[in-house]
């Protein structure tokens, strides 16, 4: 018996499909095409084929430098440039005799403006430093989860193919984790000293009293500087915790043993 694609019922349905809604019809046609493939090849063959193709395309994108590593490198470089510029504008409180200084209120307000710009860069959207780092970290953990799921579904593709995919994924996982940990620590070293605002508060409290500035205003300035110090310290601590988690994932990537390295170059 001569076989013909036109003899398949789902193929005849595909040919008769009417185009009513462009978006809806496209999805309908894809559904019909899938029915054709399942009827022609069988469910198991289609499932295995899609598993192989989808995994390959996923890793082709995930392991490409443009997908993660190049973007993080650009963000890290821009972040360090901006951070260094802002931190360089901050200075320690004056050490000269109070009598030789201009009115301390103006000096304190000028420094408070610098603190504000630094704080906005660290904690205000859309340039939230820690949030952006954590977003890159989420992509890292998503890849780790994909490796775990791929191991669980290893029976759907050949062992050789699965080993190649997993080795490629683990290698990319290690590269990403190393880049995040190293880059994060470099940013951490460039963060402002969280004790600086408090030192300015202490200085202004003394200078303000000597210059006759009201006690209430001095207290509010000291409290504000304390809040800024706390925010800077929390940013540093949270970033340290994130970096340590990336270092753990890097060690995990080194401990994973998936057989001989037959990973392809993606």
Secondary structure, DSSP 8 states (H G I E B T S, - for coil): ----GGGSHHHHHHHT---S-HHHHHHHHHHHHHHHHHHHH-HHHHHHHHHHHHHHHHHHHHTSTTTTHHHHHHHHHHHHHHHHHHHTT------S-GGGSS-HHHHHHHHHHHHHHHHHHHHSTT--HHHHHHHHHHHHHHHHHHHHHHHHTGGGS-HHHHHHHHHHHHHHHHHHHHHHHHHHHHHHHHS--TTHHHHHHHHHHHHHHHTT--HHHHHHHHHHHHHHHHHHHHHHHHHHHHHHHHHHHHHHHHH---SS------
